[in-house]
Amino acid sequence: KGRFWITPDPYHNDDNIQIGREVKISCQVEATPPEELMFSWLKNGRPLRSSERMVITQTDPDVAPGTTNLDIIDLKFTDFGTYTCVASLKNGGIPEISIDVNISSTT
């Protein structure tokens, strides 16, 4: 049993996201047991894999348990789109939930 939610946090919350900058999106989920959590990331509905510019971390010792981060390094126009963080429990006791974060030229 568990109760959980996802919270996106802009990396630079005081200024607009600019081309060439880094963008960090964090999804934090509270669930019981926390080790049963699974995360995935989508871009425009398609699975996103970790790469040199799209860095996905899920077990960062510096952040709270149940947190996954997506770092977009050197933001480009081609990075604009809808990023979805999906969380679920391995045992399937709770349906997966997700949240969309839109990154656009007006963000």
C-alpha positions as CSV (number, residue, x, y, z in Angstrom):
1,K,0.0,0.0,0.0
2,G,1.2,3.5,-0.7
3,R,0.4,7.0,-1.4
4,F,2.5,8.9,-3.9
5,W,2.8,11.9,-6.1
6,I,5.2,13.4,-8.6
7,T,6.6,16.9,-8.4
8,P,8.5,18.5,-11.2
9,D,11.0,21.2,-10.2
10,P,12.5,23.6,-12.7
11,Y,16.3,23.9,-12.3
12,H,16.2,27.6,-12.8
13,N,13.0,28.8,-11.2
14,D,13.9,32.5,-11.3
15,D,14.6,33.0,-15.0
16,N,13.5,31.6,-18.3
17,I,15.1,28.5,-19.7
18,Q,17.6,29.5,-22.4
19,I,19.1,27.7,-25.3
20,G,22.5,26.3,-24.2
21,R,21.6,26.1,-20.6
22,E,21.0,23.0,-18.4
23,V,17.5,22.0,-17.4
24,K,16.9,19.7,-14.5
25,I,13.5,18.1,-13.9
26,S,13.0,16.1,-10.6
27,C,10.2,13.7,-9.9
28,Q,9.8,12.7,-6.3
29,V,7.5,9.9,-5.3
30,E,6.6,8.7,-1.8
31,A,5.6,5.0,-1.8
32,T,5.7,2.0,0.5
33,P,8.0,0.2,0.2
34,P,10.3,2.7,-1.6
35,E,12.6,0.0,-3.0
36,E,9.6,-1.2,-5.1
37,L,9.5,2.1,-7.1
38,M,10.2,2.1,-10.8
39,F,10.6,5.2,-13.0
40,S,10.6,5.8,-16.7
41,W,10.8,9.0,-18.8
42,L,9.1,9.7,-22.1
43,K,9.6,12.5,-24.6
44,N,6.5,13.2,-26.7
45,G,5.2,9.8,-25.7
46,R,8.3,7.9,-26.6
47,P,10.7,6.2,-24.2
48,L,13.7,8.3,-23.3
49,R,17.1,6.7,-22.7
50,S,20.0,8.2,-20.8
51,S,22.6,9.8,-23.1
52,E,25.4,12.4,-23.0
53,R,22.9,15.3,-23.1
54,M,19.9,13.6,-21.5
55,V,21.1,12.2,-18.2
56,I,18.6,10.2,-16.2
57,T,19.5,9.3,-12.6
58,Q,17.3,7.3,-10.2
59,T,19.5,6.4,-7.3
60,D,21.4,9.6,-6.5
61,P,22.7,9.3,-2.9
62,D,22.4,13.1,-2.6
63,V,18.6,13.2,-3.0
64,A,15.7,11.7,-1.2
65,P,14.7,8.1,-1.8
66,G,12.0,7.8,-4.5
67,T,13.5,10.6,-6.7
68,T,14.5,10.5,-10.3
69,N,16.1,13.3,-12.2
70,L,16.3,14.2,-15.9
71,D,19.1,16.6,-16.8
72,I,19.1,18.1,-20.2
73,I,22.6,19.4,-20.9
74,D,23.1,22.3,-23.5
75,L,19.4,22.8,-24.3
76,K,18.6,22.9,-28.0
77,F,15.5,23.7,-30.1
78,T,15.1,20.0,-30.8
79,D,14.7,19.4,-27.1
80,F,11.5,21.3,-26.9
81,G,8.6,19.0,-26.2
82,T,6.6,17.2,-23.5
83,Y,8.6,15.2,-21.0
84,T,6.7,12.6,-19.0
85,C,7.8,11.1,-15.7
86,V,6.1,7.8,-15.0
87,A,6.2,6.1,-11.6
88,S,4.9,2.7,-10.6
89,L,5.4,0.0,-8.0
90,K,7.0,-3.3,-9.1
91,N,4.3,-5.3,-7.4
92,G,1.6,-3.5,-9.4
93,G,-0.5,-2.8,-6.3
94,I,-1.0,0.8,-7.4
95,P,-1.6,1.9,-11.0
96,E,1.2,3.9,-12.5
97,I,0.9,7.7,-12.4
98,S,2.6,10.3,-14.6
99,I,3.1,14.0,-15.0
100,D,3.9,16.0,-18.1
101,V,6.4,18.8,-18.2
102,N,6.3,21.0,-21.3
103,I,9.6,22.7,-22.4
104,S,9.0,25.2,-25.1
105,S,10.5,28.5,-26.4
106,T,8.1,30.3,-24.1
107,T,9.0,28.3,-21.0
